[in-house]
Amino acid sequence: MLVPASLPSLRSIVVTPLQPRTYLHLLYLGLAFPFGIAYFVILVTGFSIAVPLTVLIIGIPLFIMTLLIVRGLGAVERLLANLLLGTDIAAPTYPFRDGSVLGRLRALIVNRRTWAECGYLLLKFPVGIGAFVFLVTGLTMSITFLATPVFYDEPGLRVGIFPADPVTLVPSLSIPWDNVLVGAEFVVTVSEWAVDSLADALLFSAIGAVLFLLTLNIVNLVAWLSRRYTRALLGDPAAVLDWLSSL
């Protein structure tokens, strides 16, 4: 099981919105969506064109160019991680910069960093989609709830929770007693909750504050996981063993 080195204290959870690093993490996750789409389009297009054309020779330079783009984008991701996640990933050595032409091409193709970076960039696409959905949902709901006291009484606005169909909950408790089963059952139906008073609006605002705090703490947790994952794939190969040992 992957867990942080030390569990966060209650104080560190509460002060999360006041920490500048939280918003750096938020920016990193926000950039994951557009960057992930760009990486996916560039690499899929490059490989899908280059690989079939290798039989016609012209595909070979296209394939080499795509691998060089992979290494360049990997350097961009290391820079982003160092700036926004607080990592200290050093620039790797590039064995394909020296030697004969064939030796440099071979070093580029067989170097495991090339394919580790390629996998990292392609995985950025699903990660970016997940981050986008989470951030839009979490931030939209929490900020809207927080601002409820400001606009709840605006004409033409309905603020509250309005499910498409009533939700029925049936909580029950049963305790065996000899040959008799003693218990209680309740039926609760939730149809809608409209905010029509300042008290309701303040309650909604409090719920929004909790959601906002929860969202930012999840952002920090995802950033912590991303930091370990990025070190493993874009940093020193020895970091892979360190990362796996913490699972």
N, C-alpha and C positions, 0 to 999 in steps of 0.2 A: 504493500500500500504506500502511495506517495503522499507524504505529509510534509509541511514546513518543518524546518529545524526546530523551531519553537512556536508554540501556539500563541496567537496574538492576544494581548490583554484587552480587557473591556475598554480601557482608556484609549488604546490605539485604534480600536474599532470605531469609537465615538468621534475621535478627532480626524478621521479619514478625510472628510470634506475640507479640512483646513491644511492638509499637507500638499505642497506643490507637486510632489511626485505622483500623486493620484491623478492629476490632470495631464501629466506627461504620459502616464499609462493609458489614460482615456484617449489621448491623441494617437498613441501607437495603435490601439485597437480600432480607432476610427479610420486610420489609414490602411488597415489590413484589407478592407473591402475593395477600394479602387486599385490598390497595388496588386492584390490577389487576382483581380480580373485582368489587369494588364499583363502580369506574369503568365497567366494561363494562356491568353491569346497569343502572346509572343512565342512562347515555347511550343505550344501545340501547332501553331502555324509553321514555325521554323522546322520542327522535326517532321511534320507530315509532308512538307514539300521536299525537304532535303533527303530523307531516307529513300523514298521511291526513285529519286533521280540519281542516286549514287551509281546505278548501272550505266548512266550516261555521262559519268565523270563530273558533270556540272553540279551534281548533288553533293560531292565531296567538299568543295569550298563552302557551300551553304551549310553543311553539317558542322564544319569547323567554326564557321561564323556563329552558328547557334550556340555552340559550346562556349565560345568566347563571351557571348552575351550572357550566358549563365554565370560565368565567373564574375562579370561586371555587376550583374544584378545581386549576386551574393555579397559583393563588397558594399553595395547600397544597403542591403539588409543588416550587415554588420554595423554600418554607421548608424542606422536607425536604432538598433538595439543598444548601442553604446550611448547614444544621446538621450533616448526616451526610456529605456529599461534599466539604465545604470550598469550595463555589463562592461567588461573590459576586454573584449575579444580583439586580439592583435591580428593585424593583416597577415595572412598565410604566405608562405613562400610559393613562388610560381616556377616549378621546374621546367615549364615549357618556354621560358624566356631565354634560355641558353642552350647551346649545342647546335647540332646539325638540324636541317629542316625536318627530316624524318624523325629524328630523336625528339624534337620539340613537339611534333604532332602526336607522337606516341605518348609523350608525357602528359599532354593535355587530355587525351582520350582515356588512358588507363588510370589517371590519377583519381583516387577515391573521393577527393574533395569535390571534383567536378560533379560527380553523380550524387553526392550527398547534398550539394547545393541545388542541383536540379530537382531532387525530391522535395527539398524544403520549399522551393519556389512554387512547385505544383500544388503542394499541400496548403499553400497560402490562400488558394482559391476557396476551398470549403471552410477553412478557418475564418476567412474574411466574411463569408456569407453568414456564418454563425454569429460572429462578433457584431455585424451590422444589425441583424434581427434582434439580438439581445439588447444592444445599446438603444436602438430606436424604441423598442417596446418599454424597456426599463426607464429610460430617461423621459420619454413622452408621458407615461403614466405618472411617474413620481412628480415631475414638474407641474403637470396639469392639476394633480391633487393638491400640491403645495399652494398653487395660486388660486384655489377655489374661493377663498374669502374675498378675493378682488373682483371676481366676475359672476359669482353665483346668482346675484339678483339682477343681472342685465336682462332687459326685455328680449324675449324671443329665444333665450338660452335655457336649456334643460341640463342640469348638472346632476349626476348620480350614477347609479348602476342599474342598467336596464337590460336584463337577459332576454333573449328571444322567446324563451319559454320558461315558465316557473320551474324553479329547482326544488325538488322535494328531498329532504334528508330524514332518515329514519334511524336515529341513534337508539341503541338498546343495550341493556345490561341484564345478564342472567346469572344466577348463582344456584348451583345444585344443593339441595338440602334433603338428605336421605333419598327417597324416591321421588321427590317433588322438585320441580325446577321453578324457582322463584325469580322473577325479573320484572323489568319495566321497559316500556317502549314508548317513544315519543315521535310524533310526526311534525316536522317543521317544514313549511313551504316558504321559499323566498321568491318573491315575484320581482320587485324593483325597490330601489331606494333613491328617492329624489331629494336633493338638497333644497330645502325651502326655508331655512333659517340660518342665522349666523352660527348657532351651536353646531348644526350639521356641517356647515362649511369649515368650521375650526376642526371638527373631528376628521373630515376628509383631508384637511391640511396636515394634521398629525400623521395620518396614514401615509400621506405623500412623503413626509419627512423620513419615516421609517423605510419606505420603499427606496428613496434616494440614497439613504445611508447603506442599505443592503446592496443596491446596485453598484455603488462605488467600492464597497468591500469586495464584491465579486470581481470587479474590474481589477483590483489589486491582486486577487488570487490568480486570475487568468494571466496577469502580467508576470507573476512569480513563476507560473508554469511555463510561460513563453520564454522567460529568461533562461530557465534550465534547458529547455528544448533547443533554443537557439545556440546556446553554448555547445550543446552536444553535436549539432549538425554543422555549424559554421565556425566553430572554434577548434581548439586543440583536440585531435582524435582521442587523447586520454580522457577528455571530459565525457566522452560517451560512456566509459566504464564507470565514472563517478556518478553520472546520471542514472545508469541502470542499477547501480548499487543502492540507490535511494528508493527504488520502486518497492 
